[in-house]
Amino acid sequence: LLIRLVTHSFDPVFLPFSSDSNYSLSFNTCLKCEIPFETIKDVPTLLENMKTPQRYPHVSVYYPHNSVFNMYDVLIAVYKKRGHRDLYGYSLKEGKKIPKIICNHNFKLRVLVRGQPAINNSKLRMWTMPSEKQHEAFFG
């Protein structure tokens, strides 16, 4: 995901936001009060401590080490303009497993990236589950 963002290689399934803007990009930063990212242990605390960027449009990528967040492995905040933030959550799973937890955060998109994706794309428990073909097109 990070490489795709750096190269502005967006995708309608995995990174469905405008590619016509010159986004600035941050990784595991943009937090209030200079809180070290490693100390944040849950999504509500991260959302509370996200700082609005200096420049717009902006994309903030949050990738906690060792999957400390219950539901998400990667979070992306997209700031198109001041006062406007869209959240995207990604759960990275091996095999065919689908989380039993229903997503309850106010995210624009929640994507379940599985090691063995289904033949057809689908939605379940508010997760978007891209198909095998969509995985291949995005990840190569």
Backbone hydrogen bonds, N-H to C=O, Kabsch-Sander energy under -0.5 kcal/mol:
donor,donor_aa,acceptor,acceptor_aa,energy
5,L,1,L,-2.2
6,V,2,L,-2.6
7,T,3,I,-2.1
8,H,5,L,-1.1
9,S,4,R,-3.0
10,F,8,H,-1.1
11,D,15,L,-1.2
15,L,11,D,-1.0
17,F,15,L,-2.0
23,Y,21,S,-1.2
24,S,57,P,-2.1
26,S,59,V,-2.3
28,N,61,V,-3.4
32,K,49,N,-2.9
34,E,31,L,-0.9
35,I,32,K,-1.9
39,T,36,P,-1.8
40,I,37,F,-1.7
46,L,42,D,-1.9
47,L,43,V,-3.0
48,E,44,P,-2.1
49,N,45,T,-1.5
50,M,46,L,-0.6
50,M,47,L,-0.7
51,K,30,C,-2.8
58,H,79,Y,-2.5
59,V,24,S,-2.4
60,S,77,A,-2.8
61,V,26,S,-2.7
62,Y,75,L,-3.2
63,Y,61,V,-0.5
67,S,64,P,-0.9
68,V,65,H,-0.6
73,D,90,Y,-3.4
74,V,90,Y,-1.9
75,L,62,Y,-2.6
76,I,88,Y,-2.8
77,A,60,S,-2.7
78,V,76,I,-0.5
78,V,86,D,-3.0
79,Y,58,H,-3.3
79,Y,77,A,-0.6
80,K,78,V,-0.7
80,K,84,H,-0.6
81,K,84,H,-0.6
84,H,81,K,-2.1
86,D,78,V,-2.5
88,Y,76,I,-2.6
89,G,109,L,-2.6
90,Y,74,V,-2.7
91,S,111,V,-2.6
92,L,90,Y,-0.5
93,K,91,S,-0.7
93,K,113,V,-3.0
97,K,94,E,-0.8
103,C,125,R,-1.5
107,F,105,H,-2.1
108,K,87,L,-2.4
109,L,87,L,-1.3
111,V,89,G,-3.0
112,L,128,T,-2.9
113,V,91,S,-2.9
113,V,111,V,-0.7
114,R,112,L,-0.7
115,G,93,K,-1.8
116,Q,95,G,-2.5
122,S,129,M,-1.8
124,L,127,W,-1.7
127,W,124,L,-2.3
128,T,110,R,-3.4
129,M,122,S,-3.3
129,M,127,W,-0.6
132,E,118,A,-2.2
135,H,131,S,-2.5
136,E,132,E,-2.4
137,A,133,K,-2.2
138,F,134,Q,-1.9
139,F,135,H,-3.2
140,G,136,E,-1.8
